[in-house]
Amino acid sequence: MNYIGSKYKLSKFIKFAIKEKVGEMKDKVFCDLFAGTGAVARSFKTESEKIIANDIEFYSYVLNKNYIENHEEIEWKKFIDELNSLDGVEGFIYNHYCLGSGSERQYFSDENGKKIDAIRQEIEEWHNVGYISRKQYYFLLTSLLEDADAVANTASVYGAFLKHLKKSAQKPLILKGAEFAINEAKHEVYNKDANILINEIEGDVLYLDPPYNARQYGSNYHLLNTIALYDNFVPTGKTGLRDYQRSRYCQKREVSLVFEDLIKNANFKHIFLSYNNEGLMSETEVRKIMEKYGRYDLATTEYQRFKADKTENRNHKATETTEYLHILEKK
């Protein structure tokens, strides 16, 4: 999934820096508190005693219920085959996010919008009647989110749709089946405010990847939440927004206060914060906060910035950004 802020490409750098400070992870509890698509938590899943993953966005919760919490073999192929064989229906996604319904929105082709509705309704029915387990439920929902995203008519995020169907959006939606790593350890996945959850958990390594800027994930990925929740509401505006969580980490006046509150209450020996040079908090500001609570260090790397469309269509300040990995060993 093409995801703003994803640490997939940086996961090797992050993993190396963490293990260099902490050592081997096999007897340690690792927490990814702002998990997103779970890229970092997944990289430690088979090496740690336990993973704790959390994100306030529901679509992220669904993804990590599969990627992280699922850790044993499950039956899935026959369900994927059944879902792929369904005929499309005119449901919530088609009626509000496809051009043929008269909504004037074109997030998906008409055929794919109907197919998403048919598949989403069937998954819910199967779960309600006990035809599938809870583990299979989240596996199938993750499969739908991943493959619906692959045929979405957007420039990677759902803040807007494209006027004409791009080539990938013209392809038919086909579920391929999501992935997850098999291991013996049981893991925990939450859907809570990070600053509330931090008072309820403890462990050895806390990894933080909060929003860097004013961009709200709830608005940029609202349609993934809508597919995941599949609830009834009235979409608003040209883009069909739903009500969404507004993170204090995206507010210049609030971010340093909420960040220090998190660090102060964290019951973890080692804390690692991913942040970059374009963030709302400066490198100095982060360092001053973290130094209050223990021994501080810093690792950096350069990487290519996220682009939702072609470079020539945007006035980027730079093609690369500096990723900071702030490191704290708490007193």
N, C-alpha and C positions, 0 to 999 in steps of 0.2 A: 504494500500500500504506500503510495506517494504521500508522505506526511510531513508537514511543517515541523521542524524541530526534532525529527527522528534522529536518534543516535546510532542508527544501523551502521553507517559508514565510519562512525567514530568509535564503535564498540570495542575494537581491538586496542585503540589508544587508551580508552577508559579502563578496560579490563586489565591491561598491563600495569597502569598506574595504581590501580586498587590492589592488585596482588603484590606489587612491589612494596607497598606500605604494610599490607595486612598479612601477607603470606598465603598459604593454601586455604581454600574456602570449605573444605569437606566437613568441618565441624562447626561451621559458622552460619548464623542466620543473616540473610541479606534482604534488605528492604528497598524496593523501588517505589518511592512515595508519589511520584508524578509519572506514572508508568507509560502513558500514551499507548502506543502499539506494543509496548513491552520489549523493545529491542535489547535493552541492557539487562533486564531481569531474565530474559530468555537465554542470554549468553552465560549466565551463572547457574541456570536451573539444574543442570546435571552435575554441578561441582559443589553445591552448597547443601548444608543440612536441611535448610528450609528457605523458601522464597516468600516474602510478603510483598504483594503488588497492590497498588491502589491508584485510582484516578477518579476524579469527580464527574467526568463525562461518562454517560452510560454506555456508549458504544465502545469505549475503552475497557470498561468493566467486562462487557461481553467478550471482547477479544482476549483479555487476560484470563477469564474463566476457562477459556479453551487453552491458550498458549501456556499458561502457568499452572492452573489448578488441575487440568487434565494431565495425568501422568501415567496412566495405565492404558493398555490396549482397549479399544472399544470397537463395536461393529458400526460401520458407517456407509460402506459402499452401496448397499442396497437402498438406503435412504436417499443418497445422492442421486441414484438412478431414477428412483420414483419421483423425486422433485423435478429432475430435468425433463421428465416425460409429461409434466403437467401442461395443460393449455392455460394461456394467460386469462386473467379476469380484470374487470374494471373496478379496482379498489382505490384505497386512499392515495397511493403513490401516483397511479395513472391519473386520477381525478384532479390532483393538485400540482403535479410536477411534470406533466407531459403535454405537449402542444395539442395533440388530437382531442383532448378532453375539453378544450376551450379555456384552459387555465392561463394561457399565454406564457407559461413557463416550459422550458425544454431542458430539464436536467437529465432526462433519459429519452430514448426513442419510445414511441408508443408501445411497440412490441415488448421492449425490455421493461417498461413501467408495469405493464400488465403481468409480465412473468414474475417480477419482484413481488407484486401483490399476491399472486397465486402461491408462490413458494412460501412467503411469510405467513400467510393464513394457514397453510397446511402444516408448517412447523409448529405453530401455536396449537392447532387442533390436536396434532399428535402428542404434544406435551400434556395437554389438558386431559386426554383420555388414557394416558399412560403407555402409549405405543412406543415412546422413546424415553430414555432416562434423562436426568438433568444434565449429565455429562454430554450425552448425545445432543441435547437441546442447544447447549452453548457451542458445541462443535458445528452444528448445522447453521446456527445464526452467524457464527464467524465466517463460515464458508460463503454465506449469502452476502455479508458486508464486504468481504474481499472482492468477490466477483462482480457485485453490483458496482463497486467503486471503479473497477477496471473498465466498465462500459459507460461510466458517467460522462455527460457532455459538459465538462468543466475544464478549467485550466488548473487542475489539481485540487483546488479547494472549492467549497460550496457557497462561498460568498456571492457568487454570480454564476450564471450558465452562459454558454456560447450561443450566438444567434443562429448558427447552422451546425448541424450534427457533424462532429469531427469523425475521422475514419474509425477510431476505436469505439466510438459511441454507436456506430452503425452495425457493429458486430453483435450477434445474438448472445444473450446472457446464458452461460453454461456454467453450472457449479462444478468445480474440480475437486473440492474437498480440502479443508484447511490442514495445517500441520501442527504437531506439538511433539515435544520431546518426551520419551519414556524414561522414567527413573523410579526409584523406590520411595523417595521422600514425598511427604504430603506438603502441600503449599496452601497459602491463604491469599484470597483476593477480595479487596474491598472497593466500595463505591462511596467514599466519604470525603469531606473536607479534610485536607492534609493536616491543618493545624488542630483539628479536633482528634483525628485518628492518632496523631503522634503521642497523645496522652494515654493511649490505650494499648500501645505495642512497645516491644523492646527487642533488641538484637545486637549484633556485632557490627554490621556495616550498613550505614544508611546512605543511599544514593538519591540525590535531589536533582531534578531537571524541571524546575518550574517554568512558567512562561517568562520570556525575556522582556517583552514589550507590551504595547497596548492592544495587541491582537488577541481577541477572545476566541478560544477554541470552540466554545459553544455555538458561536455564529458561523465560523468557518467550516464546521463539520456538522451543522444542524441536521442535514438530511440523513447522515449516518445514525444520529440519535433517533430520528423519526422512524427509520427502518427497524432499528433495534427495539425501540419501545412499542411501535405500531399502535399508538394510542390515538384518541380522537380529539382534535383541536382545530382551531381555525387559523390556517397559515396567514401571515400578514406580509404586506408589501410585495414589491416586484419579485423578490427572491423566495417568498413563502416561508419566512422565518417562524420559528416557534419560540416560546419563552426559553431563555437559557441562563446558565450560571455565569455570573460576572466575577471573575477572580480578582482579588485584591493584589495579586502579584502582577496584574496588568495596569495598576494605577500608580503613577509616579509618587503621589503623596502617601501612599499606603505601603508600598512594597518593602521598604527597609524595616518598618515596624512589624509587619507580619512575618518577615523572614527572621528577624531576631527572636520573635516569640517562638518560632519553630525550632531554631537552634537551641534556645534555652531549655525547652521542654523535651528535647530528644534524648531518650534513654538508650543511646548507642555509643560505643567507644570511638568508632571511626565514622566520620561524615565526609562525603564527597559531593561537591556542588558543581554541576555543569552550568556554565554561563558564558556569554560571549561579549566581545568588545562593543557590541551595539545594544547592550541591555540597558534597562532603566537604572539599575544600580551599577556604579563604576567599580572597577577592580579594587580601588582603594576603599570604597564604602563597604564592600563585601569583606575585605580583609579586616577592617577595623571591628566589624561586628563579630566575626569568627574568632579573632584573637582574644576576645573577652572570655572565651569559654575553653581555651586550651592551646595546644601547640598547632601553629598554622604553617601550611606549605602551599605551593602552587605549581601546577604543571600546565603547559600550553601546547597547542598545535594549531597549524593553519589548515583550513579546509574550504572547499568551494561552497559558497552561500546557496541557500535554497532559492530556486527560481520557479515560479508557477507558470511562466511562459517563456518565450524566447528572449534572449538578452536584448536583441535589437528593438523589442517592443517596450522596454522599460528603461528608465534612467537610473540604473544601479550606481550607488556610490562606489562600490568595489565588487570585484568578482570573488574575492576571498574574505573570510572573517577569521578572527582569532578565537579559538575555543579555549576558555579557561576552565581548568579543573581545580577548584579550590578544595583544599584538604585540611581537615581538622581532626586532631586526636583530643577528645574531650578530657578535661581534668577529672 
